[in-house]
């Protein structure tokens, strides 16, 4: 299998998608921010020491999806038609489940936009809560679903 982002000499390149048809594309990514039980309680009661941590993280994730091509060198800038970032506190972790659902109609997929949204939403949550918990762990960021394009549908087990 060859990597599409490498030319014949092995140098990194942006993939030419001009010959591909425009199709509806969707990607869903997820991740976790595990926190101390007291941190989750503080988040639930007051939003955190800096204010509405979940609201700020949601906006950060949306903004990050829109700017993915500026952060990931070989990503194409895409006109996104929808970005939804959900943050769900979960006592069982304890922590916050982060999910991003990104859609466009275009020549290339939005997997990187969904993954970037999750990662940056998690980082924003960390920033909003670090005054009370520096031991938080952002992880398990992964692609959950991809639809559209030549390779069709992918759904993680």
C-alpha positions, 0 to 999 in steps of 0.5 A: 500500500502506498501513502497518498501524501508522498510523491514518487521520491518519497517527499511529502506533498498535498494530494491532488483531488481536482479529478474527484467528484464532490460528494457528501462527506461526514466524519465522527471522532471521539475522545476522553478527558479523564479528571479527578472526581472533585474536578467533575463535581466542580464542573457540574456545579459551577462550570469550573474556576474560569466559567463555562468550561463546556461552552468554551470547549465546544466553541474551541472544537468548532473553531479548530475544525474550521481551521484544520488546514492551518494546523495540519500541513497537508490538509485541504481547506474545506468549506464545512457545512456543519460542525457539532461538538458534544461534551458529556460529563461521565461519572463512570470515567470520571471525566468528559466524553468528547464527540465531534460530527463534521460534514461537508460536500467536497472532494476530500473527507473531513476526518482530520477536521473531526479529530482536530475538533475533539483534540482541541475541545479537550485541550480547551477543557484542560485549560479551563480546569487546570487550576483545580486539576493538573493531572487530567488526561486527554486521550483515546482520540479516534475516528469513530465513523467516516462516510462518503468518498471513494473508500465509502463507509468506515465504522470503528468497532 
